[in-house]
């Protein structure tokens, strides 16, 4: 009888063992190929070519011993997490397949999906901070990310030190020294270095390699992870794990989802970094729902094609805009004027992306006339969709950031954020040309 309930002697079935990246003729297949089937076995779902949507709140265990074993993993009493499907707050078939595929793009050992990008970021930070700790972050950040650090975590005794995106190694050394001293005074540690590169909405780049070198020289790399929001260039045009980051964050709403019809987020990295985040997600919830995960699986099949087309369109549109008399400047990674930023771009990026900042001659009134005159491009926040979007960060996405802070970060009243879609580029150019006539 004892043997019958000893979970250590029972099999540990699951939907499918976490798959290795398939090889063909001795070489690993490319992500665009793997998105068509990686992590899914049709034989487990009645031969369905595409994974069905699994709309269930809970999963039946094959026996009581298996249920015990899975909960030992969920609760941390056994290393490795759940070895099977348990409950939809923890895991599910659609979410597991999605996470398998997300990890491929960044070369990550593990990935976790969430109900939104901000859910991913908030749970990530909460998993690593304690009272008295310090978060070091780059600027600018998405306003909600910066606000969570400054306004929410501060309630629980977590402070921060920030630095400009293009900071040099010497500046980074100084920032980390101050952060370390501040943490020691508060009885805490430097819990995380959080980056956003390119920064929203200015496209300012962070030197991830320099951040890693500074972190390794001043802090314990095993205690202070480097996390980066890669939404503007990922997953196609930048692989931050290759440059020294430990954790990559995404708003999957943007390029990965790519159709402006869902909201989701993710974090990925080595399993040792993901385990605390997974444990907190298990407690708090926030996992992406099955339908959203299924839609993201659909979107991952075309993400490379969509991003390539959008990037080509952006290059043509910006070529037109850069010489327009009513355009004061462009925050576009294809036309970098600063030598330091160009050096970072050359080392970190494989493409200029399709989201950029447009600086219009004038201020808010002129930007509003431009935005209200657009016919093809849509006046909406967000980015990375199939359609071209335009917005005014100072009065919309970054309105909650204090005016002085916005000025410090370069988010002026004459800045319009543009996300180029996959329309015909000549139509987009014509649209921007007629809208600028209204300025």
Secondary structure, DSSP 8 states (H G I E B T S, - for coil): -TGGG-GGGS----SS------EETTEE--HHHHTTTTT--GGGGTT-SS------SB---SSHHHHHHHHHHHTTSSTT--SS--BTTT--HHHHHHHHHHHHHHT-SEEEEESSHHHHHHHHHHHH--TT-EEEEEES--HHHHHIIIIIGGGGT-EEEEEETT--HHHHHHHHHHHHHHHHHTT--EEEEEEESS-TTT-----HHHHHHHHHHHS-TTTSEEEEE-TTTTTTSB-HHHHT-SEEEEETTTTTT-SSS---EEEEE-HHHHHHHHHHHHHH-----HHHHHHHHHHHTTHHHHHHHHHHHHHHHHHHHTT-TTEEEEE-TTS---HHHHHHHHHHBS---SEEEEEESS-HHHHHHHHHH-SSSEE-S--SSSS-EEE-GGGTTTTTS-HHHHHHHT--TTEEEEE--SS-HHHHHHHHHHHHHT-
